[in-house]
């Protein structure tokens, strides 16, 4: 890395609000490459302010109530349950679901309204999962929601992804398109000429370069459709991290435990990114797990990192036990979800919560109820969530989390448990003349400082001003 590159990274990290002292950590342990395009940096900063988003996994797999596309994969994984059906028979049944999937109650407006009321501010929708079923009116394949075999093709909202994006865009959401780089239905990815032993494409791209180029062109054309027919798109959220250049395969990839293809699966991201941003200036591209210039933010899945990270990131996590619709769902409690949101935001990240629509095209009532309860909490405490940044330290003990305003003048103290009448803190510096208020209560609180830190007096009954978690705002004098 030359001096000019280091200087550019330092400048961009400052713009992104990342401490320049973290540069060595970024460069050596976490090879994050900040975007050089000013419009992309602007979108990224806006996205970092939003904090809470909605992810939706919806497709043919909802019809069976299984974990997305994964039962199509021949790998021996615990979530690939086919109910004892032989693999080839199951594949035929699965792809035949196009003739059964008919979500006649689909209407994304209630989804968008529920998400808005929950305090969510961006959406990521699965336009295509690994099974290759396109949830929009693509011209590249008949294996689509508007295809000739689909009973939903004559519905007024049959172009599902476009309907979803328009409903959310109208309510001022940032729009994200999930798209799988792998396509297990396409004959140039999983060719019918050979077996499909794992998630990778099933032929040597060195021996059949024209076949692989055909698949690359198909992928490029589908992404271009999404960039040109869906209105404004802010995020291209790419999944299928095994489809990547060999040069990006590292120990992290090897630790995933699946067979790595002995041939190149380079999808040509520079070509795709150039096209996509020509149509959608400032577009964020999230080529998940493929570290480099096309991973504008990182996406830890189903877990929250133990501490703050020196780059933009987003935890994506399910509302129930699975990404796709489950016929026997176990919903996480509003309190657990609110605590996760606080934990993620206190560490400088965003929280992308997945809700899975039913085969009929609806949200379950418990999903609506859970989102509404989160929204009631957000209405009181949201100012400590939105537009905030990592406070150092981000926590004190197991039940206290901090965030700060971007100008550093205000610190928010989140209490995951009510501490009683005396809140004792050591991790926040409080200036004389600071104003301290419990959100939802409004009146200034008495406080004192000493050699052991400072104390906030919490009068009896104050706990009733909130539920699930409480936020205290500490504002320094001007």
C-alpha positions, 0 to 999 in steps of 0.5 A: 500500500503506497502513501497516496492510498493510505492518505486517501483512506485516512481522508475517507475514514474521517468523512465516514466518521471512523477514527483514523487511528483505526486505519491499521485495523481496517487495512490489516484485519478488516480489509474495508475499502471506503468508497471513493465516489462522493455520491456513494459516500453521501448515500452511505452517510445517509444510510448510517443515519437510518439505523433500522431497516426491514428485510423480506425473504419471499419467494417459492419457498414460502409455499413449503414453509422451508428455509429459502432455497437451501433444500435444492442444494446437495450439501449435507446441511441440517437446514436442508430438510426434504422430508425424506424425498429423493433429491431429484424428485424434490428438485422437480417438486420445488421448481414446479412450485411456480404453478402453485405460488399464487399470493392473491392477498398481496398488498405491500402498502400495509407492510410499508405502513407497519414498517414505517410505524415501527421506526424502520427507515429502509427496506431490502427485498429479495428480488431473487434468491439462490433458487433463481425465481425472479420476483419481478417481470424480468425479460431474461427468464420465464422462471419469474412471478409473471411467467407463463406458468405462474397463476399470479401473472394476471394479478394487478400487482404481479410485478411484485418487487416494483410494487414493494419498492413503490409502496415503501418509496412513497413512505420515504424509505431508502430502497434496497434490492437483494439479488443472489449472484448464484442461480440454481435454476439457470442452465449456465450456472447449474447445467443439466448436463452434470450433477449438482454436488454443492452450491457452486456452479457445476462445471469447470469455467476454464473448460467452458468459458463461453457457458460462464460468460453467458451466465455473467451476461444473464446476471448483468442483464437482470441487474440492469433491469433492476436498475432501470425499471424499479425507480430509484434504488439506493442499495444493491444487496448481493448474496451468494458470496461463493460467487467471487474471484479466486483472488478474494478467497481467504481463510474466512471463506475457507472457514465456512465449511463448504467445498470451494470450487477449483475453478473461477466464479468471477461474475465481473463486478467492475462491469456490473457496478459501473453499469448499475451506478451509471443508472443509479448514481450514488448506489451502495453496493454490498457484495456480501463477504467479498471484501473490497471496493464493492462491499460498501458496508459489511453484513454480519448475519444472525449475530451482533459483533462483540464490540464496535467495528471500524467500518460501516456495518449492518446486522441482518437477523430474523424475526422468527427462527427462519428467513422464509415463512415458517408454518410454526413460527416462534417470534422473538419478543419485542423486548428482545428485538429492542435490546438487540437494536440498542446493542447494534446501534451502540456499536455503530451499526444498523439493524436489518430485521427480516419479516417473512410474508406468507404464501398468501402474500400477507404478514402474520398478525403477530408480526404486525403486533411485534412491529407496532410494539417496537414502534411505540418504543421508538416513538419515545426513544428514537432520538437516541437511535437515529443519526447517532454514532459510536460512543467510546466506550459503547457500554458499561456493564451488561445493561447500559449502552451509549450512543452519541450525536454526530457533533458529540454534544449529546450522549444517550444512556440506554438502560436495558434494566431499571437501575433503581433510584441511583444510576451510577456511571463511570464511562461518561464525562459530564460538564457542569451545566449539562441537562439530563432528561429521561426520554418520555418524561421530559423533566431535568434530573438531578445529578452529581459527580465525584471521584467515582464517576457521576450519579443520576437521581431517578425518583420513584415512579420514573420507571413507568415513563417507559417500557422494555428499555429506557434512554437518558439524554445528556446534553452539554452546555453550548 
